[in-house]
Amino acid sequence: MNDTVIRQDRAGAAHLILNRPDKLNSLNVEVFLALDAHLYDLARGPAGIGVVVLRGAGRCFSAGHDLGDIAAGEKLPRPHFQSDVIERLATLPMPVISAVHGHCYTGALELALAGDLILASENAKFADTHAKWALTPVWGLSQRLPRRIGPAKAREMMFTCRTYSGRQAEAMGLANACVADDAFEAALDALTAEILANSPFSHAANKRLLDDTDGLPLPVGLAHEVYRGEGRGPDMEARIGAFMSRKKG
């Protein structure tokens, strides 16, 4: 595995860090190869990991797809490689947080959108610039962006190639929250701890439920929840028992 993405585990969260700070963490084939290897490991369900955090080293999350890599002619290990890796990130059984500071442009936005949650720093800058380069999305943006912020705002982003601040991203629903730059690490730790306090069974089952019913008519989605939902998890009795003990005490 190359070191263009490094993994650091802390307090039950696996931090996957895009690690090309000298290139503003621009995304090339080597980055996706490294990310793919980490995701395969995480998908096997390593003990003690309940949240995955995707973030960037240095000045930003990522400036986007490496244009030099595109111009040179990327050598992919298989067709649609990058989109497959992003889908693998999106479908991990544990919640995924995209922690965005600084640039998050185009291909990087497609990658960040694979997160269940996006936490932005005030200095974050989001943009979709595919149209600036006579390109169209192939890593999921045309599907994930309108589902997150609505089709009208997605069209605005895609047609104007405008840059949006962290606060603007929060206001449009692209980011779940935007925090001051100097509070970013503390807010990220607090968010991961809040998620980790809850059942990993429920997190995985709820992700499957949301994914499996996305786009279904309401009656069909309701039937899926009622008849195909996974119900009680193996940690239910212990969690309720612990709560009742604290209540009695």
C-alpha positions as CSV (number, residue, x, y, z in Angstrom):
1,M,0.0,0.0,0.0
2,N,1.3,3.5,-0.9
3,D,1.2,6.3,1.6
4,T,-1.0,8.8,-0.3
5,V,-3.8,7.8,2.1
6,I,-2.8,7.1,5.7
7,R,-5.0,5.6,8.4
8,Q,-4.9,6.6,12.0
9,D,-7.2,4.9,14.6
10,R,-8.2,6.8,17.6
11,A,-11.0,6.3,20.2
12,G,-13.0,4.0,18.0
13,A,-12.8,6.1,14.8
14,A,-10.6,5.3,11.8
15,H,-9.3,8.5,10.2
16,L,-8.4,8.1,6.5
17,I,-6.2,11.0,5.6
18,L,-5.6,12.1,2.0
19,N,-1.8,12.6,2.1
20,R,-0.5,14.7,-0.8
21,P,-0.3,18.0,1.0
22,D,2.2,19.4,-1.5
23,K,-0.3,18.8,-4.2
24,L,-3.3,20.0,-2.1
25,N,-4.3,16.4,-1.8
26,S,-5.3,16.2,-5.5
27,L,-6.8,12.9,-6.4
28,N,-4.8,10.6,-8.7
29,V,-4.8,6.8,-9.3
30,E,-2.3,6.2,-6.5
31,V,-4.7,7.9,-4.0
32,F,-7.6,5.7,-5.0
33,L,-5.4,2.6,-4.9
34,A,-4.5,3.4,-1.3
35,L,-8.0,4.4,-0.3
36,D,-9.3,1.2,-1.9
37,A,-7.0,-1.0,0.2
38,H,-8.0,0.8,3.4
39,L,-11.7,0.4,2.6
40,Y,-11.3,-3.3,2.0
41,D,-9.8,-3.6,5.5
42,L,-12.6,-1.6,7.0
43,A,-15.4,-3.5,5.2
44,R,-14.2,-6.7,6.9
45,G,-15.4,-5.1,10.2
46,P,-12.2,-4.7,12.3
47,A,-13.0,-4.8,16.0
48,G,-13.4,-1.5,17.8
49,I,-14.0,0.7,14.7
50,G,-17.4,2.3,14.7
51,V,-16.9,5.5,12.6
52,V,-14.8,6.3,9.6
53,V,-13.5,9.9,9.1
54,L,-12.3,11.0,5.7
55,R,-10.1,14.1,5.8
56,G,-7.1,15.8,4.2
57,A,-3.6,16.5,5.4
58,G,-2.2,20.0,5.3
59,R,-4.0,23.0,4.0
60,C,-7.2,21.4,2.7
61,F,-9.4,18.4,2.2
62,S,-8.6,18.1,-1.6
63,A,-8.4,20.4,-4.6
64,G,-10.0,17.7,-6.7
65,H,-9.1,15.3,-9.5
66,D,-5.5,15.8,-10.5
67,L,-5.8,17.5,-13.9
68,G,-2.2,16.5,-14.7
69,D,-3.1,12.9,-14.1
70,I,-6.1,13.3,-16.5
71,A,-3.9,15.0,-19.2
72,A,-1.3,12.3,-19.0
73,G,-3.8,9.6,-19.5
74,E,-4.7,7.7,-16.3
75,K,-3.9,4.0,-16.2
76,L,-6.7,2.5,-14.2
77,P,-6.6,-1.1,-12.8
78,R,-10.1,-1.6,-14.1
79,P,-12.9,0.4,-15.8
80,H,-14.8,2.8,-13.5
81,F,-12.2,2.2,-10.8
82,Q,-12.6,5.6,-8.9
83,S,-16.4,5.4,-8.9
84,D,-16.3,1.9,-7.5
85,V,-14.0,3.0,-4.7
86,I,-16.3,5.9,-3.8
87,E,-19.3,3.6,-3.8
88,R,-17.3,1.3,-1.4
89,L,-16.8,4.2,0.9
90,A,-20.4,5.2,0.8
91,T,-21.6,1.6,1.6
92,L,-19.3,0.9,4.5
93,P,-21.4,-0.5,7.4
94,M,-20.3,2.2,9.8
95,P,-21.1,5.9,9.6
96,V,-18.7,7.9,7.5
97,I,-17.9,11.6,8.2
98,S,-16.3,13.7,5.5
99,A,-14.3,16.4,7.5
100,V,-13.7,19.3,5.1
101,H,-11.4,22.2,5.6
102,G,-10.0,24.4,2.8
103,H,-10.6,23.3,-0.8
104,C,-13.2,20.7,-1.7
105,Y,-13.6,21.0,-5.5
106,T,-15.2,18.8,-8.1
107,G,-13.8,15.3,-7.8
108,A,-13.1,16.0,-4.1
109,L,-16.7,17.0,-3.7
110,E,-17.8,13.8,-5.3
111,L,-15.6,11.9,-2.8
112,A,-16.9,14.0,0.2
113,L,-20.5,13.3,-0.9
114,A,-20.0,9.6,-0.2
115,G,-19.9,10.5,3.5
116,D,-23.1,10.1,5.6
117,L,-22.3,13.4,7.2
118,I,-20.2,16.4,6.1
119,L,-18.6,18.5,8.8
120,A,-17.1,21.8,7.4
121,S,-14.7,24.3,8.8
122,E,-15.4,28.0,8.2
123,N,-12.5,28.1,5.8
124,A,-14.0,25.3,3.6
125,K,-14.6,26.1,0.0
126,F,-16.9,23.8,-2.0
127,A,-17.4,23.9,-5.8
128,D,-18.3,21.7,-8.8
129,T,-16.2,22.9,-11.7
130,H,-16.8,20.1,-14.2
131,A,-18.3,22.5,-16.7
132,K,-15.2,24.7,-16.5
133,W,-13.2,21.9,-18.0
134,A,-15.8,20.5,-20.4
135,L,-16.3,17.5,-18.2
136,T,-19.3,15.8,-16.6
137,P,-19.4,13.9,-13.3
138,V,-18.5,10.2,-13.4
139,W,-18.0,9.6,-9.7
140,G,-21.6,10.1,-8.5
141,L,-22.0,13.9,-8.1
142,S,-25.0,14.1,-10.5
143,Q,-26.9,11.7,-8.2
144,R,-25.6,12.4,-4.7
145,L,-25.5,16.2,-4.9
146,P,-29.3,16.8,-5.8
147,R,-30.3,14.2,-3.2
148,R,-28.4,16.2,-0.6
149,I,-29.2,19.8,-1.5
150,G,-32.2,19.5,-3.9
151,P,-32.1,19.7,-7.7
152,A,-32.4,23.5,-8.0
153,K,-29.4,24.2,-5.9
154,A,-27.5,21.3,-7.5
155,R,-28.1,22.8,-10.9
156,E,-26.9,26.2,-9.7
157,M,-23.6,24.6,-8.4
158,M,-23.1,22.6,-11.6
159,F,-24.0,25.4,-14.1
160,T,-22.2,28.3,-12.4
161,C,-19.1,26.5,-11.1
162,R,-19.4,29.0,-8.2
163,T,-17.4,28.5,-5.0
164,Y,-19.4,28.3,-1.7
165,S,-18.1,28.9,1.8
166,G,-18.5,26.5,4.7
167,R,-21.3,28.6,6.1
168,Q,-23.1,28.6,2.7
169,A,-22.6,24.9,2.5
170,E,-24.3,24.5,5.9
171,A,-27.1,26.8,4.9
172,M,-27.9,24.8,1.8
173,G,-27.7,21.4,3.6
174,L,-24.5,20.3,1.8
175,A,-22.7,20.4,5.2
176,N,-24.5,19.1,8.3
177,A,-22.6,21.7,10.3
178,C,-20.0,24.4,9.9
179,V,-17.7,25.3,12.8
180,A,-15.0,27.9,13.4
181,D,-11.6,26.8,12.2
182,D,-10.1,26.7,15.7
183,A,-13.0,24.5,16.9
184,F,-12.9,22.1,14.0
185,E,-10.9,19.3,15.7
186,A,-12.9,19.5,18.9
187,A,-16.2,19.4,17.0
188,L,-15.1,16.5,14.9
189,D,-14.1,14.5,18.1
190,A,-17.4,15.4,19.7
191,L,-19.4,14.2,16.7
192,T,-17.5,10.9,16.5
193,A,-18.0,10.3,20.2
194,E,-21.7,11.0,19.9
195,I,-22.1,8.5,17.1
196,L,-19.9,5.9,18.8
197,A,-22.0,6.0,22.0
198,N,-24.8,4.4,20.0
199,S,-25.3,0.9,18.7
200,P,-23.1,-0.3,15.8
201,F,-25.8,-2.7,14.9
202,S,-28.3,0.1,14.5
203,H,-25.9,2.2,12.5
204,A,-25.3,-0.5,10.0
205,A,-28.9,-1.6,9.8
206,N,-30.1,2.0,9.5
207,K,-27.7,2.7,6.6
208,R,-29.0,-0.4,4.8
209,L,-32.6,0.7,5.4
210,L,-32.0,4.2,4.1
211,D,-30.0,3.0,1.1
212,D,-32.5,0.2,0.2
213,T,-35.5,2.5,0.3
214,D,-34.0,5.6,-1.4
215,G,-36.3,6.8,-4.1
216,L,-39.1,4.3,-3.4
217,P,-42.7,5.6,-3.1
218,L,-43.7,6.1,0.5
219,P,-46.0,3.1,0.8
220,V,-43.3,0.8,-0.6
221,G,-40.7,2.3,1.7
222,L,-42.9,1.9,4.7
223,A,-43.6,-1.7,3.8
224,H,-39.9,-2.3,3.5
225,E,-39.3,-0.9,6.9
226,V,-42.0,-2.9,8.6
227,Y,-41.5,-6.3,6.9
228,R,-37.8,-6.2,6.0
229,G,-36.3,-4.1,8.8
230,E,-33.8,-5.9,11.0
231,G,-35.4,-5.1,14.4
232,R,-33.5,-5.9,17.5
233,G,-29.8,-6.0,17.7
234,P,-27.6,-8.3,19.8
235,D,-26.7,-5.4,22.1
236,M,-30.3,-4.3,22.8
237,E,-30.8,-6.1,26.2
238,A,-27.4,-4.9,27.5
239,R,-28.1,-1.3,26.5
240,I,-31.6,-1.3,28.0
241,G,-30.3,-3.1,31.1
242,A,-27.5,-0.5,31.6
243,F,-30.0,2.3,31.3
244,M,-32.4,0.8,33.8
245,S,-29.6,0.2,36.3
246,R,-28.6,3.9,36.0
247,K,-32.2,5.0,36.4
248,K,-32.6,2.9,39.6
249,G,-29.3,4.2,41.0
